[in-house]
Amino acid sequence: MLCKTQYEVLSEFRSRLAGFLRFSESAAREAGLPPAQYLLLLHVRGFPDRDWATVGELAERLHASHQNAAALVQRCERRGLVVKRQGREDARCVEVQLTPRAEQLVERVAAHHVAELVQLGAVFSAAAAVGPIPVPPRP
């Protein structure tokens, strides 16, 4: 059973998270990017230990199907934001890399997120302070 404070923290977290997502989508649009394209560029730029990602890896990060991720990559490619190449280690994979123009765009949009992330950090800290929230078993 959750206590009142845990409900309050969950409510505040969901509210702030929704606000962050709206802010992020607005910042992307102001830069001339549909939010989904910004997310793809962000995930390529933020992929650990390399400057490219495969379509499959991007699908995972976007919580999208492989087909939807491939279509999004294709739209970004038509706009000159990404380049695709055959996988170096696995020829069945397609590697996606940002163009210099896309790197500038994603940096500009991401820079606007810093203050918002600081505020979200405070909400995460508050959520952690109330202790673990019990997770009911799945049916």
TITOR-700574 format. One record per residue (C-alpha): residue number from 1; residue in three letters; x, z, y. Coordinates in nm, 4 decimals. Last residue first. Layout:
<rec seq="NUM" type="ala" c1="X" c3="Z" c2="Y"/>
...
This chain:
<rec seq="139" type="pro" c1="-0.1250" c3="-1.3561" c2="-1.0984"/>
<rec seq="138" type="arg" c1="0.1849" c3="-1.2875" c2="-0.8875"/>
<rec seq="137" type="pro" c1="0.2994" c3="-0.9276" c2="-0.8723"/>
<rec seq="136" type="pro" c1="0.2529" c3="-0.7542" c2="-0.5370"/>
<rec seq="135" type="val" c1="0.5515" c3="-0.7406" c2="-0.3035"/>
<rec seq="134" type="pro" c1="0.6019" c3="-0.4026" c2="-0.1426"/>
<rec seq="133" type="ile" c1="0.7314" c3="-0.4172" c2="0.2140"/>
<rec seq="132" type="pro" c1="1.0783" c3="-0.2740" c2="0.2418"/>
<rec seq="131" type="gly" c1="1.1652" c3="-0.0474" c2="0.5287"/>
<rec seq="130" type="val" c1="1.0307" c3="-0.0045" c2="0.8789"/>
<rec seq="129" type="ala" c1="1.3751" c3="-0.0758" c2="1.0284"/>
<rec seq="128" type="ala" c1="1.4052" c3="-0.4212" c2="0.8705"/>
<rec seq="127" type="ala" c1="1.0999" c3="-0.5429" c2="1.0589"/>
<rec seq="126" type="ala" c1="1.2340" c3="-0.4033" c2="1.3864"/>
<rec seq="125" type="ser" c1="1.5664" c3="-0.5800" c2="1.3305"/>
<rec seq="124" type="phe" c1="1.3898" c3="-0.9067" c2="1.2518"/>
<rec seq="123" type="val" c1="1.1848" c3="-0.8722" c2="1.5719"/>
<rec seq="122" type="ala" c1="1.5012" c3="-0.8120" c2="1.7760"/>
<rec seq="121" type="gly" c1="1.6595" c3="-1.1196" c2="1.6198"/>
<rec seq="120" type="leu" c1="1.3562" c3="-1.3229" c2="1.7247"/>
<rec seq="119" type="gln" c1="1.4368" c3="-1.2385" c2="2.0876"/>
<rec seq="118" type="val" c1="1.7992" c3="-1.3456" c2="2.0421"/>
<rec seq="117" type="leu" c1="1.6787" c3="-1.6638" c2="1.8743"/>
<rec seq="116" type="glu" c1="1.4668" c3="-1.7520" c2="2.1771"/>
<rec seq="115" type="ala" c1="1.7671" c3="-1.7080" c2="2.4037"/>
<rec seq="114" type="val" c1="1.9772" c3="-1.9402" c2="2.1863"/>
<rec seq="113" type="his" c1="1.7142" c3="-2.2100" c2="2.1342"/>
<rec seq="112" type="his" c1="1.7895" c3="-2.4163" c2="2.4451"/>
<rec seq="111" type="ala" c1="2.1363" c3="-2.4913" c2="2.3057"/>
<rec seq="110" type="ala" c1="1.9732" c3="-2.6434" c2="1.9976"/>
<rec seq="109" type="val" c1="1.8054" c3="-2.9143" c2="2.2075"/>
<rec seq="108" type="arg" c1="2.1244" c3="-3.0225" c2="2.3825"/>
<rec seq="107" type="glu" c1="2.3341" c3="-3.0011" c2="2.0667"/>
<rec seq="106" type="val" c1="2.0787" c3="-3.2044" c2="1.8717"/>
<rec seq="105" type="leu" c1="2.0806" c3="-3.4759" c2="2.1354"/>
<rec seq="104" type="gln" c1="2.4592" c3="-3.4940" c2="2.1679"/>
<rec seq="103" type="glu" c1="2.5074" c3="-3.5125" c2="1.7906"/>
<rec seq="102" type="ala" c1="2.2366" c3="-3.7790" c2="1.7738"/>
<rec seq="101" type="arg" c1="2.4243" c3="-3.9987" c2="2.0220"/>
<rec seq="100" type="pro" c1="2.7501" c3="-3.9510" c2="1.8281"/>
<rec seq="99" type="thr" c1="2.5718" c3="-4.0752" c2="1.5134"/>
<rec seq="98" type="leu" c1="2.4689" c3="-3.8187" c2="1.2568"/>
<rec seq="97" type="gln" c1="2.5522" c3="-3.8561" c2="0.8878"/>
<rec seq="96" type="val" c1="2.3273" c3="-3.9106" c2="0.5869"/>
<rec seq="95" type="glu" c1="2.4648" c3="-3.9493" c2="0.2339"/>
<rec seq="94" type="val" c1="2.2534" c3="-4.1402" c2="-0.0166"/>
<rec seq="93" type="cys" c1="2.2815" c3="-4.0331" c2="-0.3782"/>
<rec seq="92" type="arg" c1="2.2840" c3="-4.2530" c2="-0.6888"/>
<rec seq="91" type="ala" c1="2.6496" c3="-4.3440" c2="-0.6251"/>
<rec seq="90" type="asp" c1="2.7507" c3="-3.9842" c2="-0.6955"/>
<rec seq="89" type="glu" c1="3.0822" c3="-3.8591" c2="-0.5581"/>
<rec seq="88" type="arg" c1="3.1071" c3="-4.0880" c2="-0.2558"/>
<rec seq="87" type="gly" c1="2.7338" c3="-4.1191" c2="-0.2146"/>
<rec seq="86" type="gln" c1="2.6214" c3="-4.4531" c2="-0.0720"/>
<rec seq="85" type="arg" c1="2.6051" c3="-4.4549" c2="0.3039"/>
<rec seq="84" type="lys" c1="2.3450" c3="-4.3817" c2="0.5657"/>
<rec seq="83" type="val" c1="2.3882" c3="-4.3675" c2="0.9409"/>
<rec seq="82" type="val" c1="2.1871" c3="-4.1443" c2="1.1669"/>
<rec seq="81" type="leu" c1="2.0426" c3="-4.1420" c2="1.5176"/>
<rec seq="80" type="gly" c1="2.0253" c3="-4.5162" c2="1.5863"/>
<rec seq="79" type="arg" c1="1.6471" c3="-4.5150" c2="1.6246"/>
<rec seq="78" type="arg" c1="1.6074" c3="-4.7235" c2="1.3067"/>
<rec seq="77" type="glu" c1="1.8261" c3="-4.4685" c2="1.1241"/>
<rec seq="76" type="cys" c1="1.6053" c3="-4.1830" c2="1.2400"/>
<rec seq="75" type="arg" c1="1.2983" c3="-4.3610" c2="1.1019"/>
<rec seq="74" type="gln" c1="1.4823" c3="-4.4257" c2="0.7732"/>
<rec seq="73" type="val" c1="1.5860" c3="-4.0617" c2="0.7476"/>
<rec seq="72" type="leu" c1="1.2222" c3="-3.9611" c2="0.7941"/>
<rec seq="71" type="ala" c1="1.1165" c3="-4.2031" c2="0.5183"/>
<rec seq="70" type="ala" c1="1.3833" c3="-4.0616" c2="0.2860"/>
<rec seq="69" type="ala" c1="1.2663" c3="-3.7065" c2="0.3625"/>
<rec seq="68" type="asn" c1="0.9074" c3="-3.8025" c2="0.2848"/>
<rec seq="67" type="gln" c1="1.0095" c3="-3.9657" c2="-0.0433"/>
<rec seq="66" type="his" c1="1.2249" c3="-3.6691" c2="-0.1483"/>
<rec seq="65" type="ser" c1="0.9292" c3="-3.4395" c2="-0.0915"/>
<rec seq="64" type="ala" c1="0.9462" c3="-3.1930" c2="0.1920"/>
<rec seq="63" type="his" c1="1.0568" c3="-2.8328" c2="0.2357"/>
<rec seq="62" type="leu" c1="1.2781" c3="-2.9594" c2="0.5193"/>
<rec seq="61" type="arg" c1="1.5860" c3="-2.7905" c2="0.3732"/>
<rec seq="60" type="glu" c1="1.5066" c3="-2.9178" c2="0.0243"/>
<rec seq="59" type="ala" c1="1.4329" c3="-3.2711" c2="0.1450"/>
<rec seq="58" type="leu" c1="1.7589" c3="-3.2636" c2="0.3400"/>
<rec seq="57" type="glu" c1="1.9511" c3="-3.1794" c2="0.0248"/>
<rec seq="56" type="gly" c1="1.7829" c3="-3.4666" c2="-0.1574"/>
<rec seq="55" type="val" c1="1.8580" c3="-3.7099" c2="0.1264"/>
<rec seq="54" type="thr" c1="2.2218" c3="-3.6098" c2="0.1028"/>
<rec seq="53" type="ala" c1="2.3949" c3="-3.4204" c2="0.3790"/>
<rec seq="52" type="trp" c1="2.6717" c3="-3.5017" c2="0.6258"/>
<rec seq="51" type="asp" c1="2.9202" c3="-3.3207" c2="0.8501"/>
<rec seq="50" type="arg" c1="3.0597" c3="-3.0870" c2="0.5862"/>
<rec seq="49" type="asp" c1="3.1112" c3="-2.7195" c2="0.5019"/>
<rec seq="48" type="pro" c1="2.7520" c3="-2.5992" c2="0.5345"/>
<rec seq="47" type="phe" c1="2.4816" c3="-2.8347" c2="0.6639"/>
<rec seq="46" type="gly" c1="2.4050" c3="-2.7446" c2="1.0240"/>
<rec seq="45" type="arg" c1="2.4469" c3="-3.0907" c2="1.1744"/>
<rec seq="44" type="val" c1="2.2462" c3="-3.2536" c2="0.8927"/>
<rec seq="43" type="his" c1="1.9826" c3="-2.9809" c2="0.9137"/>
<rec seq="42" type="leu" c1="1.9595" c3="-3.0076" c2="1.2919"/>
<rec seq="41" type="leu" c1="1.9217" c3="-3.3856" c2="1.2760"/>
<rec seq="40" type="leu" c1="1.6399" c3="-3.3522" c2="1.0228"/>
<rec seq="39" type="leu" c1="1.4750" c3="-3.0824" c2="1.2310"/>
<rec seq="38" type="tyr" c1="1.4959" c3="-3.2969" c2="1.5443"/>
<rec seq="37" type="gln" c1="1.3358" c3="-3.5861" c2="1.3566"/>
<rec seq="36" type="ala" c1="1.0489" c3="-3.3626" c2="1.2446"/>
<rec seq="35" type="pro" c1="0.9974" c3="-3.2361" c2="1.6009"/>
<rec seq="34" type="pro" c1="0.9615" c3="-3.5900" c2="1.7437"/>
<rec seq="33" type="leu" c1="1.2575" c3="-3.6463" c2="1.9705"/>
<rec seq="32" type="gly" c1="1.2570" c3="-3.7436" c2="2.3378"/>
<rec seq="31" type="ala" c1="1.4517" c3="-3.4409" c2="2.4616"/>
<rec seq="30" type="glu" c1="1.1293" c3="-3.2884" c2="2.5957"/>
<rec seq="29" type="arg" c1="0.9768" c3="-3.3468" c2="2.2510"/>
<rec seq="28" type="ala" c1="1.2521" c3="-3.1446" c2="2.0843"/>
<rec seq="27" type="ala" c1="1.2131" c3="-2.8564" c2="2.3306"/>
<rec seq="26" type="ser" c1="0.8353" c3="-2.8561" c2="2.2721"/>
<rec seq="25" type="glu" c1="0.8791" c3="-2.8410" c2="1.8950"/>
<rec seq="24" type="ser" c1="1.1252" c3="-2.5538" c2="1.9299"/>
<rec seq="23" type="phe" c1="0.8971" c3="-2.3581" c2="2.1634"/>
<rec seq="22" type="arg" c1="0.6030" c3="-2.4029" c2="1.9272"/>
<rec seq="21" type="leu" c1="0.8190" c3="-2.2847" c2="1.6360"/>
<rec seq="20" type="phe" c1="0.9434" c3="-1.9861" c2="1.8342"/>
<rec seq="19" type="gly" c1="0.5895" c3="-1.8879" c2="1.9314"/>
<rec seq="18" type="ala" c1="0.4777" c3="-1.9068" c2="1.5684"/>
<rec seq="17" type="leu" c1="0.7726" c3="-1.6862" c2="1.4714"/>
<rec seq="16" type="arg" c1="0.6879" c3="-1.4391" c2="1.7478"/>
<rec seq="15" type="ser" c1="0.3275" c3="-1.4067" c2="1.6292"/>
<rec seq="14" type="arg" c1="0.4255" c3="-1.3837" c2="1.2639"/>
<rec seq="13" type="phe" c1="0.6840" c3="-1.1140" c2="1.3416"/>
<rec seq="12" type="glu" c1="0.4444" c3="-0.9156" c2="1.5593"/>
<rec seq="11" type="ser" c1="0.1777" c3="-0.9179" c2="1.2885"/>
<rec seq="10" type="leu" c1="0.4264" c3="-0.8218" c2="1.0188"/>
<rec seq="9" type="val" c1="0.5570" c3="-0.5378" c2="1.2360"/>
<rec seq="8" type="glu" c1="0.2063" c3="-0.4108" c2="1.3082"/>
<rec seq="7" type="tyr" c1="0.1122" c3="-0.4294" c2="0.9412"/>
<rec seq="6" type="gln" c1="0.4271" c3="-0.2354" c2="0.8519"/>
<rec seq="5" type="thr" c1="0.3478" c3="0.0267" c2="1.1156"/>
<rec seq="4" type="lys" c1="-0.0043" c3="0.0753" c2="0.9749"/>
<rec seq="3" type="cys" c1="0.1327" c3="0.1580" c2="0.6286"/>
<rec seq="2" type="leu" c1="0.1314" c3="-0.0884" c2="0.3441"/>
<rec seq="1" type="met" c1="0.0000" c3="0.0000" c2="0.0000"/>
